Amino acid sequence: MASRALSDLAEPVRLAALAFVARCKAAGLDVLIYCTLRSEAEQAALFAQGRTVPGVIVTNARPGRSLHNPDATGKAWAFDAVPTRSGAPLWADEDALRRMGECGEAVGLEWAGRWRGALRERVHFQIQNSAGGRHE
Ligand SMILES: [Zn+2]
Protein backbone atom coordinates (compact mmCIF):
# COMPACT_ATOMS: atom_id res chain seq x y z
CA MET A 1 0.00 0.00 0.00
CA ALA A 2 1.39 3.38 -0.95
CA SER A 3 1.99 5.86 1.85
CA ARG A 4 0.17 9.12 2.49
CA ALA A 5 2.45 10.11 5.37
CA LEU A 6 4.19 13.47 4.98
CA SER A 7 7.10 11.97 6.94
CA ASP A 8 7.82 9.85 3.83
CA LEU A 9 8.58 13.01 1.83
CA ALA A 10 12.07 14.46 1.41
CA GLU A 11 12.41 17.50 3.67
CA PRO A 12 12.06 20.22 0.96
CA VAL A 13 8.91 18.51 -0.34
CA ARG A 14 7.52 17.93 3.17
CA LEU A 15 7.90 21.62 3.98
CA ALA A 16 6.34 22.62 0.66
CA ALA A 17 3.44 20.22 1.30
CA LEU A 18 2.75 21.86 4.67
CA ALA A 19 2.85 25.32 3.08
CA PHE A 20 0.60 24.04 0.27
CA VAL A 21 -2.07 22.73 2.67
CA ALA A 22 -1.98 26.01 4.63
CA ARG A 23 -2.25 28.08 1.45
CA CYS A 24 -5.17 26.00 0.19
CA LYS A 25 -6.95 26.42 3.51
CA ALA A 26 -6.42 30.19 3.37
CA ALA A 27 -7.96 30.11 -0.13
CA GLY A 28 -10.99 28.24 1.22
CA LEU A 29 -9.95 24.88 -0.17
CA ASP A 30 -9.75 21.71 1.88
CA VAL A 31 -7.30 19.23 0.36
CA LEU A 32 -6.36 15.64 1.09
CA ILE A 33 -2.83 14.41 0.37
CA TYR A 34 -3.58 10.78 -0.49
CA CYS A 35 -0.27 9.50 -1.85
CA THR A 36 3.35 10.29 -1.06
CA LEU A 37 5.78 7.36 -1.18
CA ARG A 38 5.16 4.50 -3.61
CA SER A 39 7.40 1.42 -3.74
CA GLU A 40 8.93 0.33 -7.03
CA ALA A 41 6.68 -2.77 -6.95
CA GLU A 42 3.63 -0.52 -6.60
CA GLN A 43 4.95 1.64 -9.45
CA ALA A 44 5.35 -1.49 -11.61
CA ALA A 45 1.75 -2.49 -10.93
CA LEU A 46 0.56 1.02 -11.75
CA PHE A 47 2.62 1.15 -14.95
CA ALA A 48 1.14 -2.19 -16.06
CA GLN A 49 -2.39 -0.84 -15.67
CA GLY A 50 -3.82 -0.14 -19.13
CA ARG A 51 -0.85 -1.87 -20.78
CA THR A 52 -0.53 -5.50 -19.74
CA VAL A 53 -3.45 -5.57 -17.30
CA PRO A 54 -6.93 -4.08 -17.73
CA GLY A 55 -7.57 -0.52 -16.69
CA VAL A 56 -6.86 3.06 -17.61
CA ILE A 57 -3.29 4.28 -18.11
CA VAL A 58 -2.51 6.51 -15.14
CA THR A 59 1.26 6.87 -15.34
CA ASN A 60 4.05 6.99 -17.91
CA ALA A 61 6.75 6.47 -15.31
CA ARG A 62 8.39 3.06 -15.15
CA PRO A 63 9.43 1.68 -11.75
CA GLY A 64 12.23 3.77 -10.27
CA ARG A 65 11.49 6.65 -12.65
CA SER A 66 8.78 8.27 -10.58
CA LEU A 67 9.45 10.89 -7.94
CA HIS A 68 6.95 8.96 -5.78
CA ASN A 69 9.49 6.12 -5.68
CA PRO A 70 12.06 6.11 -2.86
CA ASP A 71 15.26 8.10 -3.36
CA ALA A 72 18.60 6.96 -1.91
CA THR A 73 17.35 7.87 1.56
CA GLY A 74 13.95 6.19 1.11
CA LYS A 75 11.98 9.41 0.65
CA ALA A 76 9.60 10.60 -2.08
CA TRP A 77 9.84 13.90 -3.97
CA ALA A 78 6.20 13.94 -5.12
CA PHE A 79 2.71 13.74 -3.68
CA ASP A 80 -0.83 13.53 -4.98
CA ALA A 81 -3.63 15.63 -3.54
CA VAL A 82 -7.32 16.16 -4.19
CA PRO A 83 -9.64 18.96 -3.09
CA THR A 84 -12.39 17.83 -0.73
CA ARG A 85 -15.73 19.16 0.43
CA SER A 86 -17.18 17.82 3.66
CA GLY A 87 -14.60 15.05 3.42
CA ALA A 88 -15.62 13.93 -0.08
CA PRO A 89 -12.94 14.12 -2.81
CA LEU A 90 -13.74 16.43 -5.74
CA TRP A 91 -12.04 14.42 -8.52
CA ALA A 92 -13.94 16.17 -11.31
CA ASP A 93 -14.25 19.73 -9.99
CA GLU A 94 -12.15 21.53 -12.59
CA ASP A 95 -12.26 24.85 -10.77
CA ALA A 96 -11.19 23.38 -7.43
CA LEU A 97 -8.42 21.34 -9.10
CA ARG A 98 -7.09 24.43 -10.87
CA ARG A 99 -7.17 26.52 -7.70
CA MET A 100 -5.40 23.72 -5.82
CA GLY A 101 -2.73 23.60 -8.54
CA GLU A 102 -2.18 27.33 -8.33
CA CYS A 103 -1.75 27.07 -4.54
CA GLY A 104 0.93 24.42 -5.11
CA GLU A 105 2.75 26.57 -7.64
CA ALA A 106 2.60 29.54 -5.29
CA VAL A 107 4.64 27.63 -2.70
CA GLY A 108 7.24 26.48 -5.22
CA LEU A 109 5.92 23.08 -6.25
CA GLU A 110 5.83 21.85 -9.83
CA TRP A 111 2.19 21.07 -10.69
CA ALA A 112 1.58 18.30 -13.21
CA GLY A 113 -1.63 20.02 -14.30
CA ARG A 114 0.60 22.17 -16.52
CA TRP A 115 2.14 19.25 -18.36
CA ARG A 116 1.27 18.87 -22.01
CA GLY A 117 0.11 15.61 -23.45
CA ALA A 118 -2.44 12.98 -22.62
CA LEU A 119 -1.48 12.62 -19.00
CA ARG A 120 -2.18 15.96 -17.39
CA GLU A 121 -2.16 14.74 -13.85
CA ARG A 122 -3.86 17.52 -11.96
CA VAL A 123 -3.48 15.77 -8.61
CA HIS A 124 0.32 15.51 -8.83
CA PHE A 125 2.89 17.86 -7.31
CA GLN A 126 6.65 17.43 -7.17
CA ILE A 127 10.04 19.02 -6.74
CA GLN A 128 12.79 17.83 -9.05
CA ASN A 129 15.64 16.25 -7.10
CA SER A 130 19.28 16.16 -8.04
CA ALA A 131 18.99 12.53 -9.13
CA GLY A 132 16.91 13.76 -12.06
CA GLY A 133 13.92 11.54 -11.47
CA ARG A 134 10.86 11.99 -13.61
CA HIS A 135 7.22 12.79 -13.10
CA GLU A 136 4.25 10.84 -11.76
ZN1 LIG B 1 1.59 11.59 -8.54
Residues whose N, C-alpha, C, O or C-beta is under 5 A from the ligand:
A	BS01	ZN	F79 D80 H124 E136
